[in-house]
Amino acid sequence: MEHPTKPLVWLQGEIKTPLFSRLARLEAGFLLRQLQNGEHLTMPASRPMASIGPRCHELRINDENMTWRILYRIDNDAILILDVFQKKTHSTPRSIIDACKRRLRQYEE
């Protein structure tokens, strides 16, 4: 039985030029399409982000001179995009984690 394609619900962030290179946009789009089609992604493409909440993950996009992260949550009816940011440190900044938690609370109200 085929799963219906889940919509992407953008709570924050964009994937556009000039920030993302063409190849990074294509990779991000490919990975997001896999999620929409119900595929479960694992490392190195995606890892769980329990610090944000259940069913939350980060996509890892390596660009020409930088690394991008797309934080998302898998819901039954959609893929929620919580944030898109350039990864500059080893760990995800506390401010981004807190902002994602706040967005999820607002979304659920």
N, C-alpha and C positions, 0 to 999 in steps of 0.2 A: 504494500500500500504506500502510495506516495504522500509525503508530508507537504502541506501547503507552505508556500514561501512566506516567511515572517517579514513584516515591514521593519524598516529601521526607524526608530524614534530618536531624533537628535535633541538631547537635553542641553548639550553644550559642545562647541567646537565645530571645525570644518576640515575637510580634506580638499585643498585647492592650491592652485598655482598662485604666486610664486613660491609659497612655503614648501610644499611637497614637490619633489621632482616628478617628472612624468612616470618614471618606473616605480617610484614609491606610491604614487596614486593608483597605478595599476595593481600593484601588490595588495594595497589596502582594500581596493574594490573587490579583488578576487577573494581575499580572506573574509570580508564582510558577506559576500554572496554565499560562501560556504556556510557561514553561520545562519544566514537567512534560510538556507535549504535544510537546516537541521543537523548539519555535520558538527561533530565534537572536535575542536582543535586542541592540540597539545603542544608542548615545547618542541621546537624553539619558537613556533609562531604565536603561541598563546600560553599564558599561565594564570592560575587562579589568583584572585585578590581578595582573600578572606578578610583583610583589614578594612575593606569597604563594606562587604556584606555577602550573604549567600548568593550564589550564581553569578558573582562578579568576577571579571577576568580582565587581563590586559593583552591587547594585540601588540606585537613587537615588530615594528617596521624599520628596517635599516635603510637609510637614504645615503646619498653620495657622501656627505660630510657630517651627517648627524643621525641620531636615532629618534624615532617617534614612538609614542605610545597612544593607543586608543583604548580607553577604559570603557567597558561595556558590561551589561547585565543581560542574561538570557531569561526572558519571561516566556510563558506559554504562548502568548500571542504576538510577541515583538522582541526585537533586539534593541535595547536601550543604549544609546551612546551617551556616556556620562561625561567624558572629556577627551580632548585630543591635545597632546602637548609634546614638546621637544624634551627628550630625556637628557639631562645634563649631569645627574649624579647617580651613584649606585642605587640608592633607594628612592622610592617615590616620595616627594615632599609631603609633609603632614598637611600643608595647606590644600593640596590637590585632593588628598584622601578626604579631608573634612568637607570640602566643596562638593565632592561626589556624594557623600552621605547626605548632605543638605538637599541636593537636587533630588535624590531618591525620596526623601521624606516629603518634599513639596509635590513630587509627581504622584505619590500615593495618597495625598490628601484629597 
